Amino acid sequence: MDLLAQSLKIDPIEIRLRNALATGGETATGQTLMASVGIGETLRRIREWRERHPIARSDPERPYIRRGVGVGSMWYGIGNTGVANPSTAQVEVEPSGALRLFTGAADIGQGSDTVLLQIASESLGLPIQEIHLIRADTALTTDAGATSASRQTTSLEMPFSMRLKI
């Protein structure tokens, strides 16, 4: 980015600002960014800091020593970032009145079992202890996509379907 800015004769921060993602923007994979896109504000603050703290480009006594400010920018997506992202759950009511929550999500330590039970509990108005979780069983549950990062619990609007077992 610095080399591109140099050949365009613009500030390295400016080229990053012109190309920064923003709320409402769309990523290369087609995901519309709805919130938490802070790269522009971060870059503006870096630019302000740099203006208040000029850095000597070189010391004539020691020309082999260089000082500067490094800037690295990145985008980290949550979920499948624009790619199909399946997420469903089913709740089954047993003849005894017991509830079973079916989800294809596999909890490998990220806490999705707890969060999904909390979502079901709050949605159904029942204590967590009254809901039995059936998870990651390909014979009984729907596809929940990959278990990676925090994508299993990023949406608080997991669609539930109910079925009554008689």
Secondary structure, 3 states (H helix, E strand, C coil): CHHHHHHHCCCHHHHHHHHCCCCCCECCCCCECCCCCCHHHHHHHHHHHHHHCCCCCCECCECCCCCCCCCCCCCCCCCCCCCCCCCCEEEEECCCCCEEEEECCCCCCCCHHHHHHHHHHHHHCCCHHHEEEEECCCCCCCCCCCCCCCHHHCCCCCCEEEEECC
